[in-house]
Amino acid sequence: MAAGFISFPFLTRIFSVSEYGVLGLITTTFFIATAISKFGFPNSIVQFYAKFKASNKIDVFSSSIFISSLIISSIVTLIFLFGAHFFKKFLLGGHDISILYLVGALILITCTSDIVGSFFRAEQRTKLFNFIGVIRRYGSVFLGIFFTIYFIKGLNGFFFGQAISGAIILFLLLKLFYKKIKIEIKYFSLDLSMESLRFGFPLMLAEFGHLSLNYIDRYLIQLQLGLVPVGIYTAGYNLSTYVTDIIMYPIAYAVTPLYVEILVKKGEKETKEFLSKALRYFLLVMIPLSLGFISLSKNLIVMLATSKYLESNIIIPYAVIGQSVYTCSLILNNGLFIKKKTYIVRNIMLIACLIKVGFNLLLLPFYGILGAGFATLVTYIIYTVMVTYYSFKEFSFQIDYKHILIYIGSGLVMFLAVRNIQLGTGLADMISKCGIGILVYSAFILLLDKEIRNRFVDLLKNFRKTVF
């Protein structure tokens, strides 16, 4: 996440607005194609690895998964390259089609790397898995920027650098992989591959739905408005996403294993209490972060992306609030996972995608990218309401409306207190807004939330004992 945020000011400066729009379209296509090419195999690896290792059939399992994945990802890559000729004008504008050939190579490289990485994850080699993930992310971004600046100008250089980085990482991964696991055709099992496909395919559809829900509006903006509006919209949306992801991904990765452990060891009552508190404390942080970011967005756009992207500021409130509401669903939808009815999440996701397409087609001709921002907000609200309704039919927990309203009210007071601060320079405005915003929000929370106040007092007492 940090790599994306750090690279943002570089990419918005080295590329024109229309090139940044092309980058947004290609990146979206790459994400979706990669999700399809993996076909849910990474989830199958994590799910079944221990079972086949215990039965001493790990070579059969690994060979079947790896070979099947390589065949499917190759087919998807070839379909992508074939389709590239038909959609090159839509995706690239006037840029050279060689960019899409590089993206095709990246799809195959990334899919294979994710499959190998999933074996490390299944083996619970989490330090290696996380280290590889960080190196892959930073390596691809910064080698792409390096090649663009010093060797090949434009998007060709960026994707060439990413392909080189991906190939190097894949080579190292395969060396580590083959030290422990054998991959041979004689071990291939069609039945095992089909079993893995049956498990992973619904999860692939869910990932496809998630990506479509997040990014499909870029295609619609290009279709109706052109590349420059895509670039403007992508800049505002990306900046919003970087901020909300700081909270969203820790919630997604941390809450699930915690509630599963509580459910197994302590039962449903304690699990419901945990989820209720998780939602409350999540909103305690997310509400001021979102409102504070909206108040700083104009300064951040100019500072990080330059004034040529200033128009993207109009969609940030819609994107940030929409993403924040969507993130709540990661806690609210757990009833469907507990009761193993994840197909409902997938179905709601696909319905939400269709709603988003409809809103965009209706609003884009009249309101431009502002219409796309509004469509994003409304769609995320609809998705979260629907998934909460069906989840709570299976496994409901108490929502602490009293404290949530306190956090919303305190956040709005903070927002009104800082929104009009102008000290002459963007950096001074940002520092003063952050400082005053933290003080105002903290003061209201300590005044109105007794539990937080008591915890804060206990923290001060412990600090005094430790220091003095």
Contacts in CASP RR format, 6 or more apart in sequence:
PFRMAT RR
TARGET T0000
AUTHOR 0000-0000-0000
METHOD contacts of the structure
MODEL  1
MAAGFISFPFLTRIFSVSEYGVLGLITTTFFIATAISKFGFPNSIVQFYA
KFKASNKIDVFSSSIFISSLIISSIVTLIFLFGAHFFKKFLLGGHDISIL
YLVGALILITCTSDIVGSFFRAEQRTKLFNFIGVIRRYGSVFLGIFFTIY
FIKGLNGFFFGQAISGAIILFLLLKLFYKKIKIEIKYFSLDLSMESLRFG
FPLMLAEFGHLSLNYIDRYLIQLQLGLVPVGIYTAGYNLSTYVTDIIMYP
IAYAVTPLYVEILVKKGEKETKEFLSKALRYFLLVMIPLSLGFISLSKNL
IVMLATSKYLESNIIIPYAVIGQSVYTCSLILNNGLFIKKKTYIVRNIML
IACLIKVGFNLLLLPFYGILGAGFATLVTYIIYTVMVTYYSFKEFSFQID
YKHILIYIGSGLVMFLAVRNIQLGTGLADMISKCGIGILVYSAFILLLDK
EIRNRFVDLLKNFRKTVF
1 242 0 8 1.000
1 245 0 8 1.000
1 246 0 8 1.000
1 249 0 8 1.000
3 134 0 8 1.000
3 137 0 8 1.000
3 138 0 8 1.000
3 141 0 8 1.000
3 142 0 8 1.000
4 137 0 8 1.000
4 141 0 8 1.000
4 242 0 8 1.000
5 242 0 8 1.000
6 141 0 8 1.000
7 141 0 8 1.000
7 142 0 8 1.000
7 145 0 8 1.000
8 238 0 8 1.000
8 239 0 8 1.000
8 242 0 8 1.000
8 304 0 8 1.000
8 305 0 8 1.000
9 303 0 8 1.000
9 304 0 8 1.000
9 305 0 8 1.000
10 145 0 8 1.000
11 20 0 8 1.000
11 23 0 8 1.000
11 145 0 8 1.000
11 158 0 8 1.000
12 20 0 8 1.000
12 235 0 8 1.000
12 304 0 8 1.000
12 305 0 8 1.000
12 306 0 8 1.000
12 309 0 8 1.000
13 305 0 8 1.000
13 306 0 8 1.000
14 145 0 8 1.000
14 148 0 8 1.000
14 149 0 8 1.000
14 154 0 8 1.000
15 23 0 8 1.000
15 154 0 8 1.000
15 155 0 8 1.000
17 228 0 8 1.000
17 231 0 8 1.000
17 232 0 8 1.000
17 308 0 8 1.000
17 309 0 8 1.000
18 93 0 8 1.000
18 227 0 8 1.000
18 228 0 8 1.000
18 231 0 8 1.000
19 95 0 8 1.000
19 154 0 8 1.000
19 155 0 8 1.000
20 231 0 8 1.000
20 234 0 8 1.000
20 235 0 8 1.000
21 218 0 8 1.000
21 222 0 8 1.000
21 227 0 8 1.000
21 228 0 8 1.000
21 230 0 8 1.000
21 231 0 8 1.000
21 234 0 8 1.000
22 91 0 8 1.000
22 92 0 8 1.000
22 93 0 8 1.000
22 95 0 8 1.000
22 155 0 8 1.000
22 227 0 8 1.000
22 230 0 8 1.000
23 155 0 8 1.000
23 158 0 8 1.000
23 231 0 8 1.000
23 234 0 8 1.000
24 218 0 8 1.000
24 230 0 8 1.000
24 231 0 8 1.000
24 234 0 8 1.000
25 90 0 8 1.000
25 91 0 8 1.000
25 218 0 8 1.000
25 219 0 8 1.000
25 222 0 8 1.000
25 227 0 8 1.000
25 230 0 8 1.000
26 91 0 8 1.000
26 92 0 8 1.000
26 99 0 8 1.000
26 100 0 8 1.000
26 103 0 8 1.000
26 155 0 8 1.000
26 159 0 8 1.000
28 211 0 8 1.000
28 215 0 8 1.000
28 216 0 8 1.000
28 218 0 8 1.000
28 219 0 8 1.000
29 80 0 8 1.000
29 91 0 8 1.000
29 103 0 8 1.000
30 103 0 8 1.000
30 106 0 8 1.000
30 107 0 8 1.000
30 110 0 8 1.000
31 211 0 8 1.000
31 215 0 8 1.000
32 208 0 8 1.000
32 211 0 8 1.000
32 212 0 8 1.000
32 215 0 8 1.000
33 76 0 8 1.000
33 77 0 8 1.000
33 80 0 8 1.000
33 104 0 8 1.000
33 107 0 8 1.000
34 107 0 8 1.000
34 110 0 8 1.000
34 111 0 8 1.000
34 114 0 8 1.000
35 204 0 8 1.000
35 207 0 8 1.000
35 208 0 8 1.000
35 211 0 8 1.000
36 76 0 8 1.000
36 204 0 8 1.000
36 208 0 8 1.000
37 72 0 8 1.000
37 73 0 8 1.000
37 76 0 8 1.000
37 77 0 8 1.000
37 107 0 8 1.000
37 108 0 8 1.000
37 111 0 8 1.000
38 69 0 8 1.000
38 73 0 8 1.000
38 111 0 8 1.000
38 114 0 8 1.000
38 115 0 8 1.000
38 204 0 8 1.000
39 69 0 8 1.000
39 72 0 8 1.000
39 73 0 8 1.000
39 197 0 8 1.000
39 200 0 8 1.000
39 201 0 8 1.000
39 204 0 8 1.000
40 199 0 8 1.000
40 200 0 8 1.000
40 201 0 8 1.000
40 203 0 8 1.000
40 204 0 8 1.000
40 207 0 8 1.000
41 65 0 8 1.000
41 68 0 8 1.000
41 69 0 8 1.000
41 72 0 8 1.000
41 115 0 8 1.000
41 118 0 8 1.000
41 196 0 8 1.000
41 200 0 8 1.000
42 114 0 8 1.000
42 115 0 8 1.000
42 117 0 8 1.000
42 118 0 8 1.000
42 121 0 8 1.000
43 199 0 8 1.000
43 200 0 8 1.000
43 203 0 8 1.000
44 65 0 8 1.000
44 196 0 8 1.000
44 197 0 8 1.000
44 199 0 8 1.000
44 200 0 8 1.000
45 65 0 8 1.000
45 115 0 8 1.000
45 118 0 8 1.000
45 119 0 8 1.000
45 121 0 8 1.000
45 122 0 8 1.000
45 196 0 8 1.000
46 118 0 8 1.000
46 121 0 8 1.000
46 122 0 8 1.000
47 199 0 8 1.000
48 61 0 8 1.000
48 195 0 8 1.000
48 196 0 8 1.000
48 199 0 8 1.000
49 58 0 8 1.000
49 61 0 8 1.000
49 119 0 8 1.000
49 122 0 8 1.000
49 123 0 8 1.000
50 122 0 8 1.000
52 58 0 8 1.000
52 60 0 8 1.000
52 61 0 8 1.000
53 61 0 8 1.000
58 181 0 8 1.000
59 181 0 8 1.000
59 182 0 8 1.000
59 184 0 8 1.000
59 187 0 8 1.000
60 187 0 8 1.000
60 188 0 8 1.000
60 189 0 8 1.000
60 192 0 8 1.000
61 192 0 8 1.000
62 119 0 8 1.000
62 181 0 8 1.000
62 182 0 8 1.000
62 183 0 8 1.000
62 187 0 8 1.000
63 182 0 8 1.000
63 183 0 8 1.000
63 184 0 8 1.000
63 185 0 8 1.000
63 187 0 8 1.000
63 188 0 8 1.000
63 189 0 8 1.000
64 187 0 8 1.000
64 188 0 8 1.000
64 189 0 8 1.000
64 190 0 8 1.000
64 192 0 8 1.000
64 193 0 8 1.000
64 196 0 8 1.000
65 115 0 8 1.000
65 192 0 8 1.000
65 193 0 8 1.000
65 196 0 8 1.000
66 115 0 8 1.000
66 183 0 8 1.000
67 183 0 8 1.000
67 185 0 8 1.000
67 188 0 8 1.000
67 193 0 8 1.000
68 193 0 8 1.000
68 196 0 8 1.000
68 197 0 8 1.000
69 111 0 8 1.000
69 112 0 8 1.000
69 115 0 8 1.000
70 112 0 8 1.000
73 107 0 8 1.000
73 108 0 8 1.000
73 111 0 8 1.000
73 112 0 8 1.000
74 108 0 8 1.000
76 107 0 8 1.000
76 111 0 8 1.000
77 104 0 8 1.000
77 105 0 8 1.000
77 107 0 8 1.000
77 108 0 8 1.000
80 100 0 8 1.000
80 103 0 8 1.000
80 104 0 8 1.000
80 107 0 8 1.000
81 100 0 8 1.000
81 101 0 8 1.000
81 104 0 8 1.000
84 91 0 8 1.000
84 97 0 8 1.000
84 100 0 8 1.000
84 101 0 8 1.000
85 97 0 8 1.000
88 97 0 8 1.000
88 100 0 8 1.000
90 222 0 8 1.000
90 223 0 8 1.000
91 100 0 8 1.000
92 99 0 8 1.000
92 100 0 8 1.000
93 227 0 8 1.000
95 155 0 8 1.000
95 156 0 8 1.000
96 156 0 8 1.000
98 156 0 8 1.000
99 155 0 8 1.000
99 156 0 8 1.000
99 159 0 8 1.000
102 156 0 8 1.000
102 159 0 8 1.000
102 160 0 8 1.000
102 162 0 8 1.000
102 163 0 8 1.000
103 159 0 8 1.000
105 163 0 8 1.000
106 159 0 8 1.000
106 162 0 8 1.000
106 163 0 8 1.000
106 166 0 8 1.000
109 163 0 8 1.000
109 166 0 8 1.000
109 167 0 8 1.000
109 170 0 8 1.000
110 166 0 8 1.000
112 170 0 8 1.000
113 136 0 8 1.000
113 166 0 8 1.000
113 169 0 8 1.000
113 170 0 8 1.000
113 173 0 8 1.000
116 170 0 8 1.000
116 173 0 8 1.000
116 174 0 8 1.000
116 177 0 8 1.000
117 129 0 8 1.000
117 132 0 8 1.000
117 173 0 8 1.000
119 177 0 8 1.000
119 181 0 8 1.000
120 128 0 8 1.000
120 129 0 8 1.000
120 132 0 8 1.000
120 176 0 8 1.000
121 129 0 8 1.000
128 176 0 8 1.000
132 169 0 8 1.000
132 173 0 8 1.000
135 169 0 8 1.000
136 165 0 8 1.000
136 166 0 8 1.000
136 169 0 8 1.000
139 165 0 8 1.000
139 166 0 8 1.000
139 169 0 8 1.000
140 161 0 8 1.000
140 162 0 8 1.000
140 165 0 8 1.000
140 166 0 8 1.000
141 162 0 8 1.000
143 161 0 8 1.000
143 162 0 8 1.000
143 164 0 8 1.000
143 165 0 8 1.000
144 157 0 8 1.000
144 158 0 8 1.000
144 159 0 8 1.000
144 160 0 8 1.000
144 161 0 8 1.000
144 162 0 8 1.000
144 165 0 8 1.000
145 158 0 8 1.000
146 161 0 8 1.000
147 157 0 8 1.000
147 158 0 8 1.000
147 160 0 8 1.000
147 161 0 8 1.000
147 164 0 8 1.000
148 154 0 8 1.000
148 155 0 8 1.000
148 157 0 8 1.000
148 158 0 8 1.000
148 161 0 8 1.000
151 157 0 8 1.000
151 160 0 8 1.000
152 160 0 8 1.000
202 342 0 8 1.000
202 343 0 8 1.000
202 346 0 8 1.000
203 342 0 8 1.000
205 346 0 8 1.000
205 350 0 8 1.000
206 342 0 8 1.000
206 345 0 8 1.000
206 346 0 8 1.000
206 349 0 8 1.000
209 346 0 8 1.000
209 349 0 8 1.000
209 350 0 8 1.000
209 353 0 8 1.000
210 349 0 8 1.000
212 353 0 8 1.000
213 349 0 8 1.000
213 352 0 8 1.000
213 353 0 8 1.000
213 356 0 8 1.000
213 379 0 8 1.000
213 383 0 8 1.000
214 241 0 8 1.000
216 353 0 8 1.000
216 356 0 8 1.000
216 357 0 8 1.000
216 360 0 8 1.000
217 233 0 8 1.000
217 356 0 8 1.000
217 360 0 8 1.000
217 372 0 8 1.000
217 373 0 8 1.000
217 375 0 8 1.000
217 376 0 8 1.000
218 230 0 8 1.000
218 233 0 8 1.000
218 234 0 8 1.000
220 357 0 8 1.000
220 360 0 8 1.000
220 361 0 8 1.000
220 364 0 8 1.000
220 372 0 8 1.000
221 229 0 8 1.000
221 230 0 8 1.000
221 233 0 8 1.000
221 360 0 8 1.000
221 364 0 8 1.000
221 368 0 8 1.000
221 369 0 8 1.000
221 372 0 8 1.000
222 230 0 8 1.000
224 361 0 8 1.000
224 364 0 8 1.000
224 365 0 8 1.000
225 364 0 8 1.000
225 368 0 8 1.000
225 369 0 8 1.000
229 368 0 8 1.000
229 369 0 8 1.000
231 309 0 8 1.000
231 312 0 8 1.000
232 309 0 8 1.000
232 311 0 8 1.000
232 312 0 8 1.000
232 369 0 8 1.000
233 312 0 8 1.000
233 315 0 8 1.000
233 369 0 8 1.000
233 372 0 8 1.000
233 373 0 8 1.000
235 301 0 8 1.000
235 305 0 8 1.000
235 309 0 8 1.000
235 312 0 8 1.000
236 301 0 8 1.000
236 309 0 8 1.000
236 312 0 8 1.000
236 313 0 8 1.000
236 315 0 8 1.000
236 316 0 8 1.000
236 319 0 8 1.000
237 312 0 8 1.000
237 315 0 8 1.000
237 319 0 8 1.000
237 376 0 8 1.000
239 297 0 8 1.000
239 300 0 8 1.000
239 301 0 8 1.000
239 304 0 8 1.000
239 305 0 8 1.000
239 312 0 8 1.000
239 316 0 8 1.000
240 293 0 8 1.000
240 315 0 8 1.000
240 316 0 8 1.000
240 319 0 8 1.000
240 320 0 8 1.000
240 323 0 8 1.000
241 319 0 8 1.000
241 323 0 8 1.000
243 289 0 8 1.000
243 290 0 8 1.000
243 293 0 8 1.000
243 320 0 8 1.000
244 286 0 8 1.000
244 290 0 8 1.000
244 320 0 8 1.000
244 323 0 8 1.000
244 324 0 8 1.000
244 327 0 8 1.000
246 289 0 8 1.000
247 282 0 8 1.000
247 285 0 8 1.000
247 286 0 8 1.000
247 289 0 8 1.000
247 327 0 8 1.000
248 323 0 8 1.000
248 327 0 8 1.000
248 330 0 8 1.000
251 278 0 8 1.000
251 282 0 8 1.000
251 327 0 8 1.000
251 330 0 8 1.000
251 331 0 8 1.000
252 330 0 8 1.000
255 275 0 8 1.000
255 278 0 8 1.000
255 330 0 8 1.000
255 331 0 8 1.000
255 334 0 8 1.000
256 334 0 8 1.000
256 337 0 8 1.000
258 274 0 8 1.000
258 278 0 8 1.000
259 271 0 8 1.000
259 274 0 8 1.000
259 275 0 8 1.000
259 278 0 8 1.000
259 334 0 8 1.000
259 338 0 8 1.000
262 270 0 8 1.000
262 271 0 8 1.000
262 274 0 8 1.000
263 271 0 8 1.000
263 338 0 8 1.000
268 395 0 8 1.000
271 338 0 8 1.000
271 397 0 8 1.000
272 395 0 8 1.000
272 396 0 8 1.000
272 397 0 8 1.000
272 398 0 8 1.000
273 397 0 8 1.000
275 331 0 8 1.000
275 334 0 8 1.000
275 397 0 8 1.000
276 397 0 8 1.000
276 398 0 8 1.000
276 399 0 8 1.000
276 400 0 8 1.000
278 331 0 8 1.000
279 328 0 8 1.000
279 331 0 8 1.000
279 332 0 8 1.000
279 399 0 8 1.000
279 400 0 8 1.000
280 400 0 8 1.000
280 403 0 8 1.000
280 404 0 8 1.000
282 327 0 8 1.000
282 328 0 8 1.000
282 331 0 8 1.000
283 328 0 8 1.000
283 404 0 8 1.000
283 407 0 8 1.000
284 403 0 8 1.000
284 407 0 8 1.000
284 445 0 8 1.000
284 452 0 8 1.000
286 324 0 8 1.000
286 327 0 8 1.000
287 324 0 8 1.000
287 407 0 8 1.000
287 408 0 8 1.000
287 410 0 8 1.000
287 411 0 8 1.000
288 407 0 8 1.000
288 410 0 8 1.000
288 411 0 8 1.000
288 414 0 8 1.000
288 437 0 8 1.000
288 441 0 8 1.000
290 320 0 8 1.000
290 321 0 8 1.000
290 324 0 8 1.000
291 411 0 8 1.000
291 412 0 8 1.000
291 414 0 8 1.000
291 415 0 8 1.000
292 414 0 8 1.000
292 415 0 8 1.000
292 418 0 8 1.000
292 433 0 8 1.000
292 437 0 8 1.000
293 300 0 8 1.000
293 316 0 8 1.000
293 320 0 8 1.000
294 316 0 8 1.000
294 317 0 8 1.000
294 320 0 8 1.000
294 321 0 8 1.000
294 415 0 8 1.000
295 415 0 8 1.000
295 418 0 8 1.000
295 419 0 8 1.000
295 433 0 8 1.000
296 430 0 8 1.000
296 433 0 8 1.000
296 434 0 8 1.000
297 313 0 8 1.000
297 316 0 8 1.000
297 317 0 8 1.000
297 320 0 8 1.000
298 310 0 8 1.000
298 313 0 8 1.000
299 426 0 8 1.000
299 429 0 8 1.000
299 430 0 8 1.000
300 430 0 8 1.000
301 309 0 8 1.000
301 310 0 8 1.000
301 312 0 8 1.000
301 313 0 8 1.000
301 316 0 8 1.000
302 310 0 8 1.000
302 426 0 8 1.000
303 426 0 8 1.000
303 427 0 8 1.000
303 430 0 8 1.000
305 312 0 8 1.000
311 369 0 8 1.000
312 369 0 8 1.000
314 369 0 8 1.000
314 370 0 8 1.000
315 369 0 8 1.000
315 370 0 8 1.000
315 372 0 8 1.000
315 373 0 8 1.000
315 376 0 8 1.000
318 370 0 8 1.000
318 373 0 8 1.000
318 374 0 8 1.000
318 376 0 8 1.000
318 377 0 8 1.000
319 373 0 8 1.000
319 376 0 8 1.000
319 377 0 8 1.000
321 377 0 8 1.000
322 376 0 8 1.000
322 377 0 8 1.000
322 380 0 8 1.000
322 381 0 8 1.000
323 380 0 8 1.000
325 377 0 8 1.000
325 380 0 8 1.000
325 381 0 8 1.000
325 384 0 8 1.000
326 380 0 8 1.000
326 383 0 8 1.000
326 384 0 8 1.000
328 384 0 8 1.000
329 383 0 8 1.000
329 384 0 8 1.000
329 387 0 8 1.000
329 388 0 8 1.000
332 384 0 8 1.000
332 387 0 8 1.000
332 388 0 8 1.000
332 391 0 8 1.000
332 392 0 8 1.000
333 345 0 8 1.000
333 387 0 8 1.000
333 388 0 8 1.000
333 391 0 8 1.000
334 391 0 8 1.000
334 395 0 8 1.000
335 341 0 8 1.000
335 391 0 8 1.000
335 392 0 8 1.000
335 394 0 8 1.000
335 395 0 8 1.000
336 342 0 8 1.000
336 344 0 8 1.000
336 345 0 8 1.000
336 387 0 8 1.000
336 390 0 8 1.000
336 391 0 8 1.000
336 394 0 8 1.000
336 395 0 8 1.000
337 345 0 8 1.000
338 394 0 8 1.000
338 395 0 8 1.000
339 394 0 8 1.000
339 395 0 8 1.000
341 390 0 8 1.000
341 394 0 8 1.000
344 387 0 8 1.000
344 390 0 8 1.000
345 387 0 8 1.000
348 383 0 8 1.000
348 386 0 8 1.000
348 387 0 8 1.000
348 390 0 8 1.000
349 383 0 8 1.000
351 386 0 8 1.000
352 379 0 8 1.000
352 380 0 8 1.000
352 382 0 8 1.000
352 383 0 8 1.000
352 386 0 8 1.000
355 378 0 8 1.000
355 379 0 8 1.000
355 382 0 8 1.000
356 375 0 8 1.000
356 376 0 8 1.000
356 379 0 8 1.000
358 375 0 8 1.000
359 371 0 8 1.000
359 374 0 8 1.000
359 375 0 8 1.000
359 378 0 8 1.000
359 379 0 8 1.000
360 371 0 8 1.000
360 372 0 8 1.000
360 375 0 8 1.000
363 371 0 8 1.000
363 372 0 8 1.000
363 374 0 8 1.000
363 375 0 8 1.000
364 371 0 8 1.000
364 372 0 8 1.000
367 374 0 8 1.000
403 449 0 8 1.000
406 444 0 8 1.000
406 445 0 8 1.000
406 448 0 8 1.000
406 449 0 8 1.000
407 445 0 8 1.000
409 444 0 8 1.000
410 440 0 8 1.000
410 441 0 8 1.000
410 444 0 8 1.000
410 445 0 8 1.000
410 448 0 8 1.000
411 441 0 8 1.000
411 444 0 8 1.000
413 440 0 8 1.000
413 441 0 8 1.000
413 444 0 8 1.000
414 437 0 8 1.000
414 440 0 8 1.000
414 441 0 8 1.000
414 444 0 8 1.000
417 436 0 8 1.000
417 437 0 8 1.000
417 440 0 8 1.000
418 432 0 8 1.000
418 433 0 8 1.000
418 436 0 8 1.000
418 437 0 8 1.000
418 440 0 8 1.000
421 429 0 8 1.000
421 432 0 8 1.000
421 433 0 8 1.000
421 436 0 8 1.000
422 429 0 8 1.000
423 429 0 8 1.000
423 432 0 8 1.000
445 452 0 8 1.000
446 452 0 8 1.000
446 453 0 8 1.000
446 456 0 8 1.000
447 453 0 8 1.000
END
